[in-house]
C-alpha cells in the first residue's frame, strides 16, 4: 500500500479544531523565606509573550494569527521540601513539591484590547529539586529547578466557550531555574 500525502488545503477541508497557544519567556527576581521543610517565595518577572491562534486537523497545524506582546507578572509559591545533608552538612539537596499562583500585573498584546489582567492569572502545581551550597557559616547559595503544570487561564477558558470547535489545552507545562543567595539567621 502507498501512503499518499495530502496538501494542507485538503487537510483543512476536513473537520478541524481551533486552538490558542500562549507562550511566554521572562526573567525576574525572587525572594524566599525558608523553614526546614517549607519554602515560601515571591517573585516579580517580565518578558515577552506570543499568542498563536490557528487551526489543527490530522495532527497538522496552521497558524492563522500571531500576536506578540510583553508582560509583567508576580509569582507566589509555597513549596514542601525534604533536605538531605551531604559532605558534612556543607551541601544539602532536596526534592520540591508545592503550589503557586502566577498573576499578571501588566500586559500589552499587539492588536488586542485587554479587558482584565486577571484573565491571564493561573494556578500552578510545582515539582522539582534544589540544593544549598554553604559559602560561609550562615551564607549559602541556593540552586533550584522547578517544573510546573499550570491550569488554564480565564482567557483560555473564555476562548474555548466562545469559539465553536475550539481545542484549547486543559493546561500547560513550563519551568523555572533559580539561583539565589540565602542568609541563615
C-alpha positions, 0 to 999 in steps of 0.5 A, spaced: 500 500 500 502 507 498 501 512 503 499 518 499 500 525 502 495 530 502 496 538 501 494 542 507 488 545 503 485 538 503 487 537 510 483 543 512 477 541 508 476 536 513 473 537 520 478 541 524 479 544 531 481 551 533 486 552 538 490 558 542 497 557 544 500 562 549 507 562 550 511 566 554 519 567 556 521 572 562 526 573 567 525 576 574 527 576 581 525 572 587 525 572 594 524 566 599 523 565 606 525 558 608 523 553 614 526 546 614 521 543 610 517 549 607 519 554 602 515 560 601 517 565 595 515 571 591 517 573 585 516 579 580 518 577 572 517 580 565 518 578 558 515 577 552 509 573 550 506 570 543 499 568 542 498 563 536 491 562 534 490 557 528 487 551 526 489 543 527 486 537 523 490 530 522 495 532 527 497 538 522 497 545 524 496 552 521 497 558 524 492 563 522 494 569 527 500 571 531 500 576 536 506 578 540 506 582 546 510 583 553 508 582 560 509 583 567 507 578 572 508 576 580 509 569 582 507 566 589 509 559 591 509 555 597 513 549 596 514 542 601 521 540 601 525 534 604 533 536 605 538 531 605 545 533 608 551 531 604 559 532 605 558 534 612 552 538 612 556 543 607 551 541 601 544 539 602 539 537 596 532 536 596 526 534 592 520 540 591 513 539 591 508 545 592 503 550 589 503 557 586 499 562 583 502 566 577 498 573 576 499 578 571 500 585 573 501 588 566 500 586 559 500 589 552 498 584 546 499 587 539 492 588 536 488 586 542 484 590 547 485 587 554 479 587 558 482 584 565 489 582 567 486 577 571 484 573 565 491 571 564 492 569 572 493 561 573 494 556 578 500 552 578 502 545 581 510 545 582 515 539 582 522 539 582 529 539 586 534 544 589 540 544 593 544 549 598 551 550 597 554 553 604 559 559 602 560 561 609 557 559 616 550 562 615 551 564 607 549 559 602 547 559 595 541 556 593 540 552 586 533 550 584 529 547 578 522 547 578 517 544 573 510 546 573 503 544 570 499 550 570 491 550 569 488 554 564 487 561 564 480 565 564 482 567 557 483 560 555 477 558 558 473 564 555 476 562 548 474 555 548 466 557 550 466 562 545 469 559 539 465 553 536 470 547 535 475 550 539 481 545 542 484 549 547 489 545 552 486 543 559 493 546 561 500 547 560 507 545 562 513 550 563 519 551 568 523 555 572 531 555 574 533 559 580 539 561 583 539 565 589 543 567 595 540 565 602 542 568 609 541 563 615 539 567 621 
